[in-house]
């Protein structure tokens, strides 16, 4: 019983989205235009995205589609549809950010460059770069807004997982920017350190101090030059660190000492020990961070310098007690000599090894390898201690000189590294006071620690205090990073849980779906959105996420296999439609009949799902469209021939109207006849064969020309009647008056009132009562309208009354004036 209530239900409003999609797809072009309002409603408000996309494909009104461009779900698809419609019709694209890519891609290069330069929103520029992979992308990526640190970071974030080449471009540019920023900051810090060191040493009036100051001066100039070069390279990134003009102003070239430099001491002169100085040096350098080898070396220096005298190398003679046999004495002396020679050989070997170690330490010092020199010097000290008093004096002096050089070089190193360590501590303090975003904070701390390690081990108690301060500040600065990394760990845990949920949903969908009646378009959507959702749940711990990733890929493969079978069926169905379309193209039946059948094939094509890969679907579509285009081209050719005939007929009708209009311009009213209008109608007898678009303007022109001709005919008739009226007026005025034959003025006044009433002229006020009386008489006689008062008939009645007295002259003037107005 209830079925009859649903018999005529509109399928576009069916609760089932699949029915609505099928109803939209079944509409032909005329039906889609007739239901444009319903399709627009589905496009804007339907809850099913597939229904909205189906309605989008059936709508061809750009003004309707523009209203949905801001929709996040289908805005991009709407933009592609508008661009396709604009290309097909030649219409201009509306001004909208989503359409900027298509509009600019087709614009001339100069216009494109100007338009891109006028855009200030980085989001809009990134959207254009993601959509276009050609020359437009190159122009967009050159925009200054996408070459700043902020713009590149946003570009890297938006392109992550969406466009590998674009993401790689952003990362490379960001890395280059960070390197340049680091170079500039490092050069600025180094220049400041060197200027401060130069200011501390510039006042010393010694040759060694001058050489150190000159070295610092040159190093500072090089650091400032490096900073200027980094500034120039940072300009394209929209960054310009402050120039080091103040440092340049503080930088003063050192002047050589005024007094001559004294000659260096004789290195071969006996070493003059300075016990107090050696002990002070030893105490100042034996701090907690000094290595044991270094402490041993310094102690050896002090011990050597405080030795009162050089020990003798030769062994003291040992007296032989008692009287012995001459042979026994000789044997004992030979044994002693052998032992002495063996000991001397061992000492010489020890001396040679000591000399080799001292040479190795000197070589390392010459190469600036302080660590190696320290190690070799410690080994040499151990060897020297083994020799004890037997050590050669020359090697002792040489060992002391090497120790002195090492101490001086370590002083130089400390002199150069202490300002750097202080600057690193200040940089760490800045991170504590003004922390950066956690990732940048951690990266900056890592760089600071690397720079600290590059300075080598600490050499003084002051540097040990700096090391302790640096470690403390680094720990404080890292506190914000600990919170961030904890949050990142929690984020990875949540992402892993979300990926596990996605896998569970996919598995449920695969096992519970009836694949014989499944919505395969929805399955395609799930295949894509599952991958997008999966990529959105990033990052995750690699080890923990590997098993889940393998499960996800297996489930995706199962779904892909289901869809692959569906795509194969769709490919077979579309191939059959291609064959039918090609048969229609080769057929010789009526073209309109074949066109109608082709439209049916097109409707069936729309109901078939997608075929993947896209290249295969595009190949089928190209073959199908080529066959349909051939049919439509044949129809267009036949229509073109018909249109040529219609245009020729329209031209002939227009020429006839031109001739008639030219005749009317030169035609006098008295020459106008009805035959002329009949001739025009005969010449335009084929006008009705034209289509409405061509016929209506020509028909309107024909009606206008005929109206002008009828006016001329009326003017000719009116001119004849006016001439007859003038003749009657003259006759009446010239009629001689005879005695006794006069006309009553009342009769003449009544005729004048009738004439004025017919002409619509108001009578004088004094004749108003008589006018009413005349009107009542006419009503009684059944003559209520003005059309029964013929002007010439009234004039003839006036004249038939006979001669009038002079008193009737005003009435005659009123009477004939009213008749002339009536005739006109």
Buried (B, 14 or more C-beta within 10 A) or exposed (E): EEEEEEEEEEEBEBEEBBBBBBBBBBBBEEBBBEBBEBBBBBBBEBEBBBBBBBBBBBBBEBEBBBEBBEBEEBBBBBBBBBBEBBEEEEEEBBEBBBBBBBBBBBBEEEEBBEBBEEBEEBEBBBBBBBBBEEEBBEBBBEBEBBBBBEBBBBBBEBBBEEBEEBBEBBBEBBEBBBEBBBBBBBBBBBBBBBBBBBBEBBEBEBBEBBEBBBBBBEBBBBBBEBBBBBBEBBEBBBBEBEEBEEBBEBBEEBEEBEEEEEEEEEEEEEBEBEEEEBEEBBEEBEBEBBBEBBBBBBBBBBBBBEBEEBEEBEEEEEEEEEEEEEEEEEEEEEEEEEEEEEEBEEBEEBBEBBBBBBBBBBEBBEEEBBEBBBBBBBBBBBBBEEBEEBBBEEBBBBBBBBBBBBBEBBBBBBBBBBBBBBBBBBBBBBBBEEBBEBEEBBBBBEBBBEBBEEBEBBBBBBBBBBBEBBBEBBEBBBEBBEEBBEEBEEBBEEBBEBBBEBBEBBBEBBEEBEEEEBBBBBBBEBBEEBBEBBEEBBEBEEEEBEEBBEBBEEBBEBBEEBBEEBBEEBBEBBBEBBEBBBEBBEEEEEBEEBBEBBBEBBBBBBEBBBBBEEEBBEBBBEBBBEBBBBBBEBBEEEBEEEEEEBEEBBEBBBEBBEEBEEBBEEBEBEEBBEEBBEBBEEBBEEBEEBEEEBBEEBBEBBEEBBEBBEEBBEBBEEEEBBEBBEEBBEEBEEEEBEEEEBBEBEBBBBBBBBBBBBBEBEBEEEBEEBBEEBBEEBEEEEBEEEEEBBBBEBBBEBBEBEBBEEEBEBBBEBBBBBBBBBBE
